[in-house]
Amino acid sequence: MDGAVLRILDANLNRAREALRVMEEYARFVLEDGGLSAVLKETRHRLAAAVPGPLNDALLAHREVQGDVGRELSTPREFDRAGVHEVARAAGKRLGESLRTIEEYAKTLDRAFAEQIESLRYRAYEIEQRLLMHGPAAQRFGSVRLYVLVTEAVCLGGWLQCAVAALDGGADALQLREKRLTDGELLRRAKRLTALCRERGALCLINDRPDIAALSNAHGVHVGQEDVPLAAVRRLLPYGSVLGISSRTLDQAEVAVSQAPDYLAVGPMFASTTKPAEQVAGVTLLADVRQITSLPLIAIGGIHERNVQDVLEAGPCGVAVCEAVVGQPDVCAAASRLRAIISEFSKPA
């Protein structure tokens, strides 16, 4: 192997790992965003795992710290940082540059390694955007415990009245989920629901429609695996928006995590009246997904008062429901009972 190429790879792998750590600490201690911190940690581990074992040994063998002619080189502004945000910004730029360098020189040694680094580079660009455009809504989503989906066909009363009652009962977040409305009516409802949630200090997300979420000033959007890619969705949304994605299998969850969402919805946990034909994943999927990520998880599908504890025992998560709240005669009481069970289970031992 070319010794110069090995030294280039070694220096830039170190630089990339260091940049990821700087960004991770910013997400963890400055933004206090456990989900984003987890994405950065996972990316750091993926970078380490991408390097073939024999290449790792060769890199260490060719490391020359004392003989590096660039060791003493610096720029006048290298030690100037206006604040911690600039520290994170500089790390993000350093990460992208390092990964590009690794990718190009890796092409001379190992195509598969170079392709893995290319994938990580694109992921790094998305993470950098999320880190530097981070907003309070995404931070707040980590504390969501009761997430209620509002669908008029399921509501026993008017959809807006049900939404108000769900918030009265303790819902932290509402999602407008309507598949059959005209765009004009969907936007009208999205604006009303968003205004209500903002008045009440709750989060409002729109199902499947980033355009409607942006136009209505909602806090974010929830999409499925087959919808527009997360990177494209994020470009449509305003600064600080929440972006969630559904996962029905462990493989889907792994793909979703690589796209750096703000949360994952995992399910269905049980058979659901709103999606009766869907294959049931079960609570074991929730436990399995928790093993691969510390992103906020939302369990969904067939959850109600009698089985919610089974879900909470499978792994720390929030709970998304529809019929169990808005489909009940007393929406406020149904939400309050569910919230009480979740809160009681979440109390420290």
C-alpha positions as CSV (number, residue, x, y, z in Angstrom):
1,M,0.0,0.0,0.0
2,D,1.1,3.6,-0.7
3,G,2.5,5.0,2.6
4,A,1.4,8.6,1.7
5,V,-2.1,7.5,1.0
6,L,-2.2,5.6,4.3
7,R,-1.1,8.7,6.2
8,I,-3.7,10.9,4.4
9,L,-6.4,8.4,5.3
10,D,-5.2,8.1,8.9
11,A,-5.1,11.9,9.4
12,N,-8.5,12.5,7.9
13,L,-10.2,9.6,9.8
14,N,-8.9,11.1,13.0
15,R,-10.1,14.5,11.9
16,A,-13.6,13.2,11.0
17,R,-14.0,11.3,14.3
18,E,-12.9,14.4,16.3
19,A,-15.4,16.6,14.4
20,L,-18.2,14.1,15.1
21,R,-17.3,14.1,18.8
22,V,-17.3,18.0,18.9
23,M,-20.7,18.0,17.2
24,E,-22.1,15.3,19.4
25,E,-21.1,17.2,22.6
26,Y,-22.8,20.3,21.2
27,A,-26.0,18.4,20.6
28,R,-25.8,16.8,24.0
29,F,-24.8,19.6,26.3
30,V,-25.8,22.8,24.4
31,L,-28.9,21.8,22.6
32,E,-29.7,19.0,25.1
33,D,-31.1,17.0,22.2
34,G,-30.7,13.3,23.0
35,G,-32.0,12.2,19.6
36,L,-29.5,14.3,17.6
37,S,-26.7,13.3,20.0
38,A,-27.6,9.6,19.4
39,V,-27.5,10.1,15.6
40,L,-24.0,11.6,15.8
41,K,-22.8,8.9,18.1
42,E,-24.1,6.2,15.8
43,T,-22.5,8.0,12.8
44,R,-19.1,8.0,14.7
45,H,-19.4,4.3,15.3
46,R,-20.4,3.6,11.6
47,L,-17.3,5.5,10.5
48,A,-15.1,3.3,12.7
49,A,-16.8,0.2,11.5
50,A,-16.4,1.2,7.8
51,V,-12.6,0.9,8.0
52,P,-11.5,-2.7,7.0
53,G,-9.6,-4.4,9.8
54,P,-6.3,-4.9,7.8
55,L,-6.4,-1.3,6.7
56,N,-6.7,-0.2,10.4
57,D,-3.5,-2.0,11.2
58,A,-1.7,-0.5,8.2
59,L,-2.9,3.1,9.2
60,L,-1.5,2.7,12.7
61,A,1.8,1.3,11.3
62,H,2.3,4.3,9.0
63,R,1.3,7.1,11.4
64,E,4.0,9.7,11.7
65,V,3.0,12.5,14.1
66,Q,6.5,14.0,14.6
67,G,7.4,13.9,10.9
68,D,4.2,15.5,9.6
69,V,5.2,18.7,7.8
70,G,1.7,20.2,8.3
71,R,1.7,19.8,12.0
72,E,2.8,23.4,12.7
73,L,0.7,25.0,10.0
74,S,-2.2,27.2,11.1
75,T,-4.3,30.1,10.0
76,P,-4.7,33.4,11.9
77,R,-8.4,32.7,12.6
78,E,-7.9,29.1,13.6
79,F,-8.3,29.8,17.3
80,D,-11.1,32.4,16.9
81,R,-14.6,31.2,17.8
82,A,-17.4,33.7,18.4
83,G,-19.3,31.2,20.5
84,V,-20.3,27.5,20.8
85,H,-22.4,27.7,17.7
86,E,-19.3,28.6,15.7
87,V,-17.5,25.7,17.3
88,A,-20.2,23.3,16.0
89,R,-20.3,25.1,12.6
90,A,-16.5,24.7,12.1
91,A,-16.7,21.0,13.1
92,G,-19.4,20.4,10.6
93,K,-17.3,21.9,7.8
94,R,-14.3,19.9,8.9
95,L,-16.3,16.7,8.9
96,G,-17.4,17.1,5.3
97,E,-14.0,18.0,4.1
98,S,-12.4,15.1,5.9
99,L,-14.9,12.5,4.6
100,R,-14.5,13.8,1.0
101,T,-10.7,13.4,1.3
102,I,-11.1,9.9,2.7
103,E,-13.5,8.9,0.0
104,E,-11.2,10.1,-2.8
105,Y,-8.0,8.5,-1.6
106,A,-9.9,5.3,-0.5
107,K,-10.8,4.8,-4.2
108,T,-7.1,3.9,-4.8
109,L,-7.3,1.1,-2.2
110,D,-10.8,-0.3,-1.7
111,R,-13.9,0.6,-3.7
112,A,-16.3,-0.8,-1.0
113,F,-14.7,1.3,1.7
114,A,-14.9,4.4,-0.6
115,E,-18.6,3.7,-1.2
116,Q,-19.3,3.5,2.5
117,I,-17.5,6.8,3.1
118,E,-19.6,8.4,0.3
119,S,-22.8,7.3,2.1
120,L,-21.5,8.7,5.4
121,R,-20.6,12.0,3.7
122,Y,-24.1,12.6,2.5
123,R,-25.4,11.7,5.9
124,A,-23.0,14.1,7.5
125,Y,-24.4,16.9,5.3
126,E,-27.9,16.2,6.6
127,I,-26.7,16.1,10.2
128,E,-24.8,19.3,9.8
129,Q,-28.0,21.0,8.6
130,R,-30.0,19.6,11.4
131,L,-27.4,20.6,14.0
132,L,-27.1,24.2,12.8
133,M,-30.8,24.7,12.1
134,H,-32.0,23.1,15.3
135,G,-35.0,24.6,17.0
136,P,-37.0,24.3,20.2
137,A,-39.8,22.2,18.8
138,A,-37.4,19.3,18.0
139,Q,-35.9,19.6,21.5
140,R,-39.4,19.5,23.0
141,F,-40.4,16.4,21.1
142,G,-38.2,14.2,23.3
143,S,-40.6,14.8,26.2
144,V,-43.8,13.9,24.3
145,R,-45.6,11.1,26.1
146,L,-49.2,11.2,24.7
147,Y,-49.4,11.8,21.0
148,V,-53.0,11.9,19.6
149,L,-53.9,11.4,16.0
150,V,-56.9,13.4,14.9
151,T,-58.9,11.8,12.1
152,E,-62.5,13.0,11.6
153,A,-63.8,9.5,10.5
154,V,-62.7,8.1,13.9
155,C,-64.0,11.0,16.0
156,L,-67.3,10.5,17.8
157,G,-67.7,14.3,18.0
158,G,-66.5,17.1,15.8
159,W,-62.8,16.8,14.9
160,L,-61.9,20.2,16.5
161,Q,-63.9,19.6,19.6
162,C,-62.1,16.2,20.0
163,A,-58.7,17.9,19.5
164,V,-59.6,20.4,22.3
165,A,-60.7,17.6,24.6
166,A,-57.6,15.6,23.9
167,L,-55.4,18.5,24.9
168,D,-57.6,19.0,28.0
169,G,-56.9,15.4,28.9
170,G,-53.1,15.8,28.7
171,A,-52.0,15.2,25.1
172,D,-48.5,16.7,24.5
173,A,-48.8,16.5,20.7
174,L,-51.5,16.2,18.0
175,Q,-51.2,15.0,14.5
176,L,-53.7,15.9,11.8
177,R,-54.1,12.7,9.8
178,E,-56.6,13.1,6.9
179,K,-56.1,11.2,3.6
180,R,-59.2,12.2,1.7
181,L,-59.7,15.9,2.1
182,T,-59.1,18.5,-0.6
183,D,-55.9,20.4,-0.3
184,G,-57.8,23.6,0.6
185,E,-59.8,21.9,3.4
186,L,-56.7,20.2,4.7
187,L,-54.8,23.5,4.9
188,R,-57.8,25.1,6.6
189,R,-57.9,22.4,9.3
190,A,-54.1,22.4,9.6
191,K,-54.1,26.1,10.4
192,R,-56.9,25.8,13.0
193,L,-55.2,22.8,14.7
194,T,-51.8,24.5,14.7
195,A,-53.2,27.7,16.2
196,L,-55.0,25.6,18.9
197,C,-51.8,23.7,19.8
198,R,-49.7,26.8,19.9
199,E,-52.2,28.5,22.2
200,R,-52.1,25.4,24.5
201,G,-48.4,24.8,24.5
202,A,-48.6,21.5,22.6
203,L,-47.0,20.4,19.4
204,C,-48.9,20.0,16.1
205,L,-47.7,17.8,13.3
206,I,-49.2,17.1,9.9
207,N,-49.3,13.6,8.4
208,D,-47.6,13.0,5.0
209,R,-47.8,16.6,3.8
210,P,-44.7,18.8,4.4
211,D,-46.2,21.5,2.1
212,I,-49.3,21.7,4.3
213,A,-47.1,21.7,7.4
214,A,-45.0,24.6,6.1
215,L,-48.0,26.6,5.0
216,S,-49.9,26.1,8.2
217,N,-46.9,26.9,10.5
218,A,-47.2,23.5,12.1
219,H,-44.4,22.3,14.3
220,G,-43.5,19.5,11.9
221,V,-44.5,16.6,9.7
222,H,-44.8,12.8,10.0
223,V,-44.0,10.7,6.9
224,G,-44.0,7.1,5.9
225,Q,-41.1,5.0,4.5
226,E,-42.5,5.3,1.0
227,D,-42.9,9.1,1.0
228,V,-40.5,11.9,0.0
229,P,-37.0,11.3,1.4
230,L,-36.3,13.0,4.7
231,A,-33.5,15.2,3.3
232,A,-35.9,16.6,0.7
233,V,-38.7,17.0,3.3
234,R,-36.4,19.0,5.6
235,R,-35.7,21.4,2.8
236,L,-39.4,22.2,2.6
237,L,-39.9,22.9,6.3
238,P,-39.0,26.0,8.2
239,Y,-36.1,26.3,10.7
240,G,-36.5,24.0,13.7
241,S,-39.4,21.8,12.4
242,V,-39.9,18.3,13.8
243,L,-39.6,15.4,11.3
244,G,-40.8,12.0,12.2
245,I,-40.9,8.8,10.2
246,S,-42.7,5.4,10.5
247,S,-41.0,2.1,10.9
248,R,-42.7,-1.3,10.7
249,T,-39.6,-3.5,10.8
250,L,-36.1,-3.4,12.3
251,D,-34.6,-3.0,8.8
252,Q,-36.9,0.0,8.2
253,A,-35.8,1.5,11.5
254,E,-32.2,1.2,10.6
255,V,-32.7,3.0,7.3
256,A,-34.8,5.7,9.1
257,V,-32.1,6.3,11.7
258,S,-29.5,6.8,9.0
259,Q,-31.6,9.7,7.7
260,A,-31.4,11.6,11.0
261,P,-35.1,12.1,11.9
262,D,-36.2,13.8,15.1
263,Y,-38.2,10.7,16.1
264,L,-39.3,7.2,15.0
265,A,-42.9,5.9,15.1
266,V,-42.7,2.2,15.6
267,G,-45.6,-0.2,15.1
268,P,-48.2,-1.4,14.9
269,M,-47.9,-2.7,18.4
270,F,-51.3,-4.4,18.2
271,A,-54.2,-5.0,15.8
272,S,-55.7,-1.6,15.0
273,T,-59.2,-0.6,13.9
274,T,-57.8,2.3,11.9
275,K,-55.5,0.0,9.9
276,P,-57.0,-3.5,10.3
277,A,-55.2,-5.1,7.4
278,E,-51.7,-4.0,8.5
279,Q,-49.3,-6.7,9.8
280,V,-48.8,-6.5,13.5
281,A,-45.2,-5.9,14.5
282,G,-45.7,-6.3,18.2
283,V,-44.0,-4.8,21.3
284,T,-40.8,-6.9,20.6
285,L,-40.1,-4.6,17.6
286,L,-40.1,-1.6,20.0
287,A,-37.6,-3.3,22.2
288,D,-35.4,-4.2,19.2
289,V,-35.5,-0.7,17.8
290,R,-34.5,0.7,21.2
291,Q,-31.4,-1.4,21.0
292,I,-30.2,0.4,17.8
293,T,-31.0,4.0,18.7
294,S,-31.7,6.4,21.5
295,L,-33.8,8.6,19.3
296,P,-37.2,9.4,20.7
297,L,-39.6,6.5,19.9
298,I,-43.3,6.7,19.5
299,A,-45.2,3.4,19.8
300,I,-48.3,3.3,17.6
301,G,-51.0,0.9,16.6
302,G,-53.9,-0.6,18.6
303,I,-52.8,0.9,21.9
304,H,-55.4,1.5,24.6
305,E,-55.7,1.6,28.4
306,R,-55.6,-2.2,28.8
307,N,-52.4,-2.8,26.9
308,V,-50.4,0.4,27.1
309,Q,-48.3,-0.9,30.1
310,D,-47.1,-3.8,27.9
311,V,-45.8,-1.2,25.5
312,L,-44.1,0.9,28.1
313,E,-42.4,-2.2,29.6
314,A,-40.9,-3.0,26.1
315,G,-38.8,0.2,26.1
316,P,-38.9,4.0,26.9
317,C,-41.2,5.7,24.5
318,G,-44.1,8.0,23.9
319,V,-47.5,6.6,22.9
320,A,-49.5,7.5,19.8
321,V,-53.3,6.7,19.8
322,C,-56.3,7.6,17.7
323,E,-59.5,5.6,18.4
324,A,-58.5,5.1,22.1
325,V,-58.9,8.8,22.6
326,V,-60.8,10.6,19.9
327,G,-63.1,7.6,19.3
328,Q,-64.4,7.6,22.9
329,P,-67.6,9.2,24.2
330,D,-65.6,11.3,26.7
331,V,-62.4,12.2,24.9
332,C,-60.9,14.3,27.7
333,A,-61.4,11.5,30.3
334,A,-60.0,8.9,27.9
335,A,-56.8,11.0,27.3
336,S,-56.5,11.7,31.0
337,R,-56.7,8.0,32.0
338,L,-54.0,7.1,29.4
339,R,-51.8,10.0,30.5
340,A,-52.1,8.9,34.1
341,I,-51.0,5.4,33.3
342,I,-48.0,6.7,31.2
343,S,-47.0,9.2,33.9
344,E,-47.3,6.6,36.7
345,F,-45.1,4.1,34.7
346,S,-42.6,6.8,34.0
347,K,-42.0,7.7,37.7
348,P,-38.6,6.9,39.0
349,A,-38.5,3.8,41.1
